[in-house]
Amino acid sequence: MSSLSAQVGDRRINPQNAAVLMIDHQAGLCQLVRDYPVDIFKQNVLALADTAKLFKMKTILTTSFEAGPNGPLVPELKETFADAPYIARPGQINAWDNEDFVKAVKDTGCKKLIMAGIVLDVCVVFPALAALAEGYEVYVVVDACGTFNEGVRDAALQRLSSAGAVLINWFALACELQRDWRNDGEAMAKLCSKHLPDYGNLFASYNYATAAATNAVLGK
């Protein structure tokens, strides 16, 4: 750790100080997302989920009025976090208005909250502002949040940023948690290859070149 880091403390996200809140990634609400192509958006959501699982992050799932048009939680999330707290809110739009959700957050013991959800301008902004008001540090994973169009997204992100939330994407989060490629770099490489095809091509190219160099040395 550098002398400056030692003076100010290491404020980076880690599995001990941060929890991931997956808010209202529901089948019905997914149909409202128009600021990202639907396939890319779902890939981003699942990438965030896989990042949280890889680094053993405390994770909370929540839905709103799933008996209505919002629909059930995206099934892949429930499969990934089978044992995570799952708060099915009966109607509260703002997850922070649900006592069980807030209790689950407090039970993590984390002061850094990593949020993503649908729709960004309501289901993420509202609990993010409430958490900030209670002294939490809030990080919003922008590419795992969806809404009606880019204009709405930009306005929501401006509101979040102005209130003190930190904007981040899933890959930056994964890299902050990884810290060093020598920390099980193979698992990180698999995560990147799975959710970033271009990164997968990079690793494939590297592996091919490495194998070719090895074969040349061995005279194959």
N, C-alpha and C positions, 0 to 999 in steps of 0.2 A: 504494500500500500504506500502511495506517495505521501510525503509530509503534508501536502495540502489535504489529501483524503483523510489522513489521520486527524487533522484539525477539525474538519467539518463533519466527520463521520461518513460511513458508506451508506448513502441513501438509496442505492439501487434496489430494484425489485428482486426479491428472492422468495423461495417457497415458504419461508418462516414468517415473513412480514406482510405477505399479500394474499388475498383471496380473489378468486374469479367468480363473477356473478353473471350467469347466462340468463338474460331476461326476455321472456316472451318470444323465443324462437319457435313459433307455432306454425303448423301447416297452413292455417288460413291466413295468418298475417304475412307469411312468406309471399303470398300472391300480391301484396301491396308494394313490394320492393321493386322500384324502377330506376334507382340511381346506380345500380350495378346489374350487369347481365345475370340472370338467375343462377346459371351454373357456376359462375365465378363467385357470386355471393355465398352460395352454399359451401363451396370449397373453402372460402375464408372462414366461415363459421366452424366447419369441421377441423380446419387447421388450428384454430384457437383452442378447440376442445382437445385435440391431440397434443398441443403444446402443454396445456394444463395437466393432462394425464402423464406425459413424459416426465415432467418436472415435479410430479406429485403435489400439485397445488391444491389447496383447499378450494372446493368448488361448490357453488349453490345453483340449483336450477329453479326457475319459477315460471309459472304461466298465469294468464289472466282470463277468466271466464271461458275456459276451454270447452265447456258444454255448449257454447254458442258458436258464432261464426269464426271466432279466433282459432278454433280447432285445437287439436292436441299438440304436445311438444314434438318437435322433429324427432323421430324414433332413434336416429343415430346418437343423439345426445343422451337419451336415457340408457342406451346400451353402453355408451362410453363411461357413464357415471352412475352405474347401477346402485351404488351405495351412498351416493351424495344426497344431502338434504334436498328434498323436492317439494317446493311450496306451490300448491295449486290454489291461487287466490280466487275466491268466489266471485269477485267483481271489482276489487280495487284497481283503478287504472295505474296509480302510483304504487309501485311495490313497497315503497317505504311507509305507506299507510297500513300495511299488513303487519300485525304484531309478530306473527310467526317468522316472516321474512327477516324483519329487523333482529329478532332474537337469534336467528341462524347466523346472521352477519356478525353479531356481537360475540357469539360463541366461537367464532374462528380465532378471536384474539388478535386479528390483523387490523392495522390502521391504514393499510393501502388496499384499495378496492379497485379491481380491474373489471370494468363493465362492458357489456356488449348486448345488443338486443334489437328488437323490432317493435314499434318504429322508433327510430333514433330520437326524433324531436319530442316524443312523449314518454315512451316506456324506458328510455335511457336518461333523457334530460331530467325528468322529474325526480327520480331517486338519486341521481348524481348531485343535483342541487341540494337535496335534503341531506345527503351524506356529507357534503362539503360544509354545510351549515353546522353539522355536529362534530366537525373537526377531523374528518377522514380525509386522506389523500385519494383522489379519484383519477383513475386512468381509463380513458375510453378508447377501446380498440375500434377505430373508425371503419376498417374494412370488414368487420364482422357485425356492423350495424347497417340497417337498411331503412329506407323511407321512400316517399312518393316520387321525388325527383332531385336533381342535383341542387336546385335552388333552395329547397327545404333543407337539404343536408348541410349546405354551406351556412345557412342561418342558424341551424341547431349547433353546429360546431363552433360558430362565433359566440353563441350564448354560453356554451360550455367553457370555452377558453377564457372568456371574459370573467367567468365566475371562479376560475382557478383550476379547472380540470386540465389534466395533461392528455394530449392527443397522441395516440400511438397506433401502430399497426401490428398484426399478429407476428410478422417476421421479426420486427424490431424487438418485440417482447421476448420471443424465443431466443434471440441473440443475447439479450440482456440477462436472461436466466442461464444461458449456456456459459457465458463468460470466456471460455477457452476451448478451442477445438480439441484439446487433449482431454477434456472431461467427457468421456464417452462420445467422441465425435461421430462414431458410426451411427448411433441412435439419432443424433441431430441431423446427420446426412440423410437418413431414411425419412425423417420428418419433412425435410426440405424437398426431397425428391418426390415424395407423395403428393405434396400440395403445391409445389412450384415446378411445373414441367421444365422450364428453362434451367432451373437449378439441377434437376435430374439429368438433363443433357450435359451439364457441366461436369457432374460427377462421372457420368458414363464416359465422357471424353477423357477425363483424367485417368480413369481405371484402364481404358484401352491403351493410352500412351504409356502408362506404367508397366502394363503387361508386355507391350511391344519392346520397351527398353530392357526389361528383364530377360525376355527371350533372346534379344540381340546379344546380351552379355553371355548367356548360356549357349549361344550358337544355334538356337532353334530356328 
